[in-house]
């Protein structure tokens, strides 16, 4: 049984004999078919699975789809209805978190008219998330490679972090380096911010000029074969005063201590609490307003979420970030982030770079 058959069988486990599942999220289509960027739809029944694509992607899909039957359509809904009728399907599960209202209404209109009900509860997406949250060996290799590319680009771009250079210049150079070193793209809009902008957790690079004495924060990641990396480092430019160093060391302590508790069987919320408690004990709890981490894979933010409200128990081969921060409004901020693989008694840190404060 190949990987894609195993994954699709995970969907079949939630279907009754007269049900089918329709998968339209592009990352999920890739996950279950091995075909990327095809604007396709996967239909799973108890006995068969189909990948529906139009003419533009048919040849590529036939070459790359290792389990689903590839169907070329000119009218998606007519093709779906034909297959559903042939398979004696009377209800269709859909991904309720990725179907637009427009698509949902169209599905209702098309399928109810032929006696097929559309089920938009969370049955399907829960089944998908339960499969995707545990990474295979191949997925782990892709994530690791994305991280290696990220680190190579990061080390090179530090040469551009100096007084007189703009945030935007660093962002452009960094994206070029990521692609040069093998990335298929960036994981998200890169964050390369300086000075007072570092107090913005999701600051946007602009024409602000790097100055001596600034903190400079880079939240960066590469996309490799559909999988993401995610890493944040904060560096000092030319010099660092005692207060900056104090804040940096608090975040460093919170991050490394939280990392030391990551292992299978631990609640994700406990990892968040470990980091948050350290920051709070130093009087900066109100300056840490986001969650401590999140899952990474085909999406840059996915389950499990490492937050105060999370009930998730960490399991082997989940991939999460640990990224506490302190953000002092209109002054500066510090965030340190690593991406790690949960193991039985500890975690494997994909990041090989030191987190000690460096001055560039």
Beta strands, then each sheet from edge to edge (+ up, - down):
strand 1: 19-23
strand 2: 41-44
strand 3: 49-53
strand 4: 69-72
strand 5: 91-94
strand 6: 117-119
strand 7: 185-186
strand 8: 191-194
strand 9: 215-220
strand 10: 222-224
strand 11: 227-228
strand 12: 231-236
strand 13: 293-295
strand 14: 302-306
strand 15: 319-322
strand 16: 325-328
strand 17: 332-335
strand 18: 338-342
strand 19: 347-349
sheet 1: 4+ 3+ 2- 1+ 5+ 6+
sheet 2: 7+ 10- 11+
sheet 3: 8+ 9- 12+
sheet 4: 13+ 14-
sheet 5: 15+ 18- 19+
sheet 6: 16+ 17-
end
